[in-house]
Amino acid sequence: MRIAKWLLVSCAAFLVVAYAMTRPLGDFVEYWAAAHQLLAGRSPYSFTESLQLERALGWSKSLPIVALNPPWALPLMAPLGLAKSYALAWIVWVGTLTFVVWLSTKSLLGLYSGGGRLFPSETAASERILAFTFYPTLLCIGTAQITPFVLLGVTGFLFFVTRKSYAFAGACLALAAIKPQLVYLLWLALVLWCWRERKWRPVLSLAAAIASLTGFALLIRPRLLADYWQFSHSGYVKIWPSALGAILRYPFDSVRSFPLQFVAPAFGAAWFLFYWRRHGESWDWKECMPLVIAVSVLTAPYGWTLDQVLLLVPVIAIVARYVRSDQGELPRRIVWAYTALNIAIILGSLRGPAVAYVLAPLAMALILVRTSPGGDSSPLPAVDSIGVTS
């Protein structure tokens, strides 16, 4: 078995290297271009310069793909600007994303299993493969998207907030702020929770971390904030319908219908205020986060199916819920439902990204509501070292 495992790993490594040598473009090209322009002292949000760099790599479309991330995300991309080999940089980047997902899964399994093992008959490494059976995870890593860092930020926040290390918890959320729209309900929950608890260290450490990352980028490019302001008003985002808003915008002109992208977040915010009114007094981040993330991703103003790697939070919470209540076994019906969900997302992607985008977060939210006490919208049952209270 050991020889077979090493043979499998070797084959996988060979395939990854071979694929990297083809210089895959995808979303990685935007990070490559942004990093090289930043370290050269140029604007990472420039259409003209981005297009020149990307065409040199084989980009054939008339519009460049530009990193939409805010300035404080650029220090994460900056090391790519030191690489001369595109293939080597792609391998390192994808390897880093894979490790980030693995580390996040390890931490989430520890949080929602109560510190024990979910599957005693499996090795710890086998348990962590769970994340890589989720199609959006494979899609995210395959396209080299930066979203796993957002997952790490949410996971780090949960890890430290459960240990009452509020300063470290807030600092971790700087990673989640790389794509702030995906977890917009988390920001609302954080402000309300800090206000109720009179604990402002998470917000202050978050602001300090974002300021530090932005300051580092400004040292390289002092005009960076002006560059981002000009880019954000260019209308580039408006031409790409995404998330639930893409379904609403489909019958209309893609640019003029842009305000429809914010219909779903309005409903999401209204839902959350109702949810907070019911559970704010007894708020527990570990219990409430899975549902908050599921609804936030579902109603996000901007996002793609690959961004649903964030749904590993509710996926792991749901698995822990069923395993702990079923004496260490995952019910077969849950396995089949999970498999069917993955297949549905894949088939939905063939019909269009908007159709596929709705399936997973909606399913996660419904399951979380159904498995809560009394079958209502209360938080996920608490997981402790003994079991799941229901």
C-alpha positions in Angstrom: 0.0 0.0 0.0 2.9 2.4 0.8 4.4 1.7 -2.7 1.0 2.3 -4.3 0.6 5.6 -2.5 4.0 6.9 -3.5 3.3 5.7 -7.1 0.0 7.6 -7.1 1.6 10.7 -5.7 4.4 10.5 -8.3 1.9 10.2 -11.1 -0.1 13.1 -9.8 3.1 15.3 -9.5 4.1 14.4 -13.0 0.7 15.4 -14.4 0.8 18.7 -12.5 4.2 19.5 -13.9 3.3 18.5 -17.4 0.2 20.6 -17.2 2.1 23.6 -15.9 4.5 23.4 -18.8 1.6 24.1 -21.1 1.4 27.5 -19.4 -2.3 27.4 -18.4 -3.8 30.8 -18.3 -7.1 30.8 -16.5 -7.3 33.1 -13.5 -3.7 32.7 -12.6 -2.6 35.0 -15.4 -4.3 38.0 -13.7 -2.2 37.4 -10.5 0.9 36.9 -12.5 0.3 40.2 -14.4 -0.7 42.2 -11.3 2.4 41.0 -9.4 4.9 41.8 -12.2 3.3 45.2 -12.8 3.4 46.0 -9.1 7.0 45.1 -8.6 7.9 47.1 -11.7 6.3 50.1 -10.1 3.4 50.2 -12.6 -0.4 50.0 -11.9 -1.6 46.4 -11.4 -5.0 47.6 -12.5 -4.0 48.9 -15.9 -5.9 47.5 -18.8 -3.3 48.3 -21.4 -0.3 46.9 -19.5 -2.2 43.9 -18.3 -3.2 43.0 -21.9 0.4 43.3 -23.1 1.7 40.9 -20.4 -1.1 38.5 -20.9 -0.8 38.4 -24.7 2.8 37.5 -24.4 1.6 34.4 -22.6 -0.9 33.5 -25.2 -4.0 35.4 -24.1 -6.1 35.9 -27.2 -9.2 37.8 -26.0 -9.7 41.5 -26.7 -10.1 42.4 -23.0 -7.5 41.5 -20.4 -8.4 39.6 -17.2 -7.6 42.0 -14.4 -7.4 41.2 -10.7 -10.5 42.7 -9.0 -9.1 42.2 -5.5 -8.5 45.4 -3.4 -4.9 46.7 -2.8 -4.4 44.8 0.5 -4.6 41.5 -1.5 -1.6 42.5 -3.6 1.1 41.5 -1.0 -0.1 37.9 -1.4 0.4 38.0 -5.1 3.7 40.1 -5.0 6.0 37.1 -4.7 4.9 35.9 -8.1 6.5 39.0 -9.6 9.9 37.6 -8.6 9.5 34.5 -10.8 10.8 34.4 -14.3 9.3 31.1 -15.1 5.5 31.1 -15.6 5.2 27.3 -15.2 7.2 27.3 -12.0 5.2 30.2 -10.5 2.0 28.3 -11.4 3.2 25.1 -9.6 4.2 27.0 -6.5 0.9 29.0 -6.5 -1.3 26.0 -7.0 0.7 24.0 -4.4 0.2 26.9 -1.9 -3.5 26.9 -2.6 -3.7 23.2 -2.0 -1.9 23.5 1.3 -4.1 26.3 2.4 -7.2 24.2 1.7 -5.6 21.2 3.5 -4.7 23.4 6.5 -8.2 24.9 6.6 -9.8 21.5 6.5 -7.6 20.2 9.3 -8.6 23.1 11.5 -12.3 22.9 10.6 -12.3 19.1 11.3 -10.8 19.8 14.7 -13.3 22.5 15.5 -16.5 20.6 14.5 -15.4 17.2 15.7 -14.9 18.4 19.2 -11.2 17.7 19.1 -11.7 14.0 18.3 -11.7 12.0 15.0 -14.8 12.0 12.8 -13.8 8.7 11.2 -11.8 6.5 13.6 -11.2 3.8 11.0 -9.5 6.3 8.7 -6.2 8.0 9.0 -6.0 11.7 9.7 -4.7 12.3 6.2 -7.7 10.5 4.8 -10.1 12.6 6.7 -8.6 15.8 5.2 -9.2 14.5 1.7 -12.9 15.3 2.3 -12.3 18.9 1.1 -11.0 17.6 -2.3 -14.1 15.6 -2.9 -16.1 18.8 -3.2 -16.2 19.9 -6.9 -15.9 23.7 -6.2 -12.7 23.0 -4.4 -11.2 21.2 -7.4 -12.5 23.9 -9.7 -11.0 26.6 -7.6 -7.5 25.0 -7.4 -7.6 24.0 -11.0 -8.2 27.6 -12.1 -5.6 28.8 -9.5 -8.1 31.2 -7.9 -7.1 33.0 -4.7 -10.4 32.2 -2.8 -8.7 29.5 -0.6 -7.1 32.3 1.3 -10.5 33.6 2.1 -11.4 30.2 3.5 -8.2 30.3 5.6 -9.2 33.7 7.0 -12.6 32.4 8.0 -11.1 29.3 9.5 -8.5 31.2 11.4 -11.1 33.6 12.8 -13.1 30.6 14.1 -10.0 29.0 15.5 -8.9 32.0 17.5 -12.4 33.3 18.5 -13.3 30.0 20.1 -10.1 30.4 22.2 -11.0 34.0 23.0 -7.9 35.3 21.2 -9.9 38.2 19.7 -6.9 40.2 18.3 -5.6 37.2 16.3 -9.2 36.4 15.2 -9.7 39.8 13.7 -6.3 39.8 12.0 -7.1 36.5 10.3 -10.2 38.2 8.8 -7.8 40.4 6.7 -7.5 37.3 4.5 -11.3 37.1 4.2 -11.3 40.7 3.1 -9.4 39.7 -0.1 -12.9 39.0 -1.5 -15.1 40.8 1.0 -18.3 40.5 -1.0 -18.3 36.7 -0.5 -18.6 36.9 3.3 -20.6 40.2 3.5 -22.9 38.8 6.2 -19.8 37.9 8.3 -18.9 41.6 8.4 -22.4 42.5 9.5 -22.3 39.8 12.2 -18.9 40.9 13.4 -20.0 44.6 13.9 -23.2 43.6 15.7 -21.4 41.1 17.9 -18.6 43.5 18.8 -21.2 46.1 19.6 -23.2 43.8 21.8 -20.2 42.3 23.6 -18.3 45.6 23.8 -15.2 43.9 22.4 -13.6 45.9 19.7 -10.3 44.1 19.5 -11.4 42.0 16.4 -12.4 45.1 14.5 -9.3 47.0 15.5 -6.9 44.2 14.6 -8.7 43.6 11.3 -8.2 47.3 10.5 -4.6 47.2 11.5 -3.9 44.1 9.4 -5.6 45.6 6.3 -3.7 48.9 6.9 -0.4 47.0 7.2 -0.9 45.0 4.0 -2.0 48.1 2.1 0.9 50.1 3.5 3.3 47.4 2.2 1.8 47.7 -1.3 1.9 51.5 -1.2 5.7 51.4 -0.5 6.1 49.8 -3.9 3.5 51.8 -5.7 2.5 55.1 -3.9 -0.3 55.8 -6.4 -1.9 52.4 -5.8 -5.1 53.7 -4.1 -5.7 56.1 -6.9 -5.1 53.3 -9.4 -7.7 51.2 -7.7 -10.2 54.0 -7.4 -9.9 54.7 -11.2 -10.2 51.0 -11.9 -13.3 50.5 -9.7 -15.1 53.3 -11.7 -14.1 51.9 -15.1 -17.2 49.7 -15.5 -15.1 46.5 -15.8 -17.1 44.7 -13.2 -20.4 45.6 -14.7 -19.8 43.6 -17.9 -19.5 40.3 -16.0 -22.9 39.1 -14.6 -22.3 36.6 -11.8 -23.7 34.8 -8.8 -27.5 35.0 -8.3 -27.5 38.4 -10.0 -26.6 36.8 -13.3 -30.0 35.0 -13.4 -31.8 38.3 -12.7 -29.7 40.2 -15.3 -30.0 37.6 -18.0 -33.0 39.1 -19.9 -31.5 42.6 -19.8 -28.5 44.5 -21.1 -25.5 43.4 -19.1 -24.2 46.9 -18.2 -27.4 48.7 -17.5 -28.8 45.9 -15.4 -25.8 46.0 -13.0 -27.9 47.2 -10.0 -29.8 43.9 -10.1 -26.6 42.3 -8.7 -27.5 43.8 -5.3 -31.1 42.5 -5.1 -29.9 39.2 -3.6 -27.6 40.8 -1.0 -30.5 43.0 0.1 -32.6 39.9 0.9 -29.6 38.3 2.5 -29.1 41.2 4.8 -32.8 41.3 5.7 -32.7 37.6 6.5 -29.6 38.1 8.7 -31.2 40.9 10.7 -34.1 38.6 11.5 -31.6 35.7 12.3 -29.6 38.0 14.6 -32.8 39.2 16.4 -33.6 35.6 17.3 -30.1 34.4 18.1 -27.9 37.4 18.8 -28.2 37.1 22.6 -26.9 33.6 22.5 -24.5 34.0 19.6 -21.9 31.3 19.2 -19.5 31.8 16.2 -18.8 28.1 15.8 -22.5 27.2 15.7 -23.7 30.1 13.6 -20.9 30.5 11.1 -21.9 27.6 8.7 -25.3 29.0 8.1 -24.0 32.6 7.8 -21.4 31.5 5.2 -23.9 29.4 3.2 -26.4 32.3 3.0 -23.7 34.9 2.4 -22.2 32.9 -0.6 -25.7 32.2 -1.9 -26.7 35.9 -2.0 -23.3 37.4 -2.7 -23.3 40.4 -5.0 -20.4 38.9 -7.0 -19.0 35.4 -7.2 -18.5 32.3 -9.2 -18.9 28.5 -8.6 -15.2 28.2 -7.8 -15.7 30.7 -4.9 -17.9 28.1 -3.3 -14.8 26.5 -1.8 -16.0 28.6 1.2 -18.8 26.1 1.6 -16.3 23.7 3.1 -17.3 25.3 6.4 -20.9 24.1 6.2 -20.0 20.9 4.5 -17.6 19.9 7.4 -20.1 21.1 10.0 -22.9 19.0 8.4 -20.7 15.9 8.2 -19.7 16.3 11.8 -23.3 16.7 12.8 -24.4 13.4 11.2 -21.3 11.4 12.1 -21.3 12.3 15.8 -25.1 11.6 16.0 -24.7 8.3 14.2 -21.9 6.8 16.4 -19.0 7.4 14.0 -20.7 6.5 10.8 -21.8 8.8 8.0 -25.3 7.7 6.9 -25.4 6.4 3.3 -28.2 8.8 2.4 -25.9 11.7 3.2 -23.1 10.2 1.0 -25.5 9.8 -1.9 -27.0 13.3 -1.4 -23.4 14.8 -1.3 -22.5 12.9 -4.5 -25.7 14.0 -6.2 -24.9 17.6 -5.3 -21.5 17.4 -6.8 -22.9 15.9 -10.0 -25.6 18.5 -10.1 -23.0 21.3 -9.9 -21.0 19.8 -12.7 -24.1 19.4 -14.9 -25.3 22.9 -13.9 -21.9 24.4 -15.0 -22.6 23.0 -18.5 -25.9 24.9 -18.6 -24.3 28.1 -17.3 -22.4 29.4 -14.3 -25.4 31.1 -12.8 -27.4 27.8 -12.6 -24.5 25.9 -11.0 -23.9 28.8 -8.5 -27.2 28.5 -6.8 -27.3 24.7 -6.1 -24.6 24.2 -3.5 -25.2 27.1 -1.1 -28.9 26.7 -1.3 -28.6 23.0 -0.4 -26.2 23.7 2.4 -28.5 26.3 3.9 -31.5 24.0 3.7 -29.7 21.1 5.3 -28.4 23.4 8.1 -31.9 24.6 8.8 -33.4 21.2 8.7 -30.8 19.7 11.1 -31.2 22.5 13.6 -33.3 22.0 16.8 -37.0 21.9 16.1 -36.4 22.1 12.4 -36.4 25.9 12.4 -33.7 28.4 11.5 -31.8 28.2 14.8 -28.1 27.6 14.8 -26.4 24.3 14.1 -26.4 22.1 17.2 -23.3 22.5 19.4 -20.6 20.0 18.9 -18.6 19.2 22.1 -16.3 16.5 23.2 -19.1 14.1 24.1 -21.4 14.5 21.1 -24.0 16.7 19.4 -26.7 18.2 21.5 -30.0 18.3 19.6 
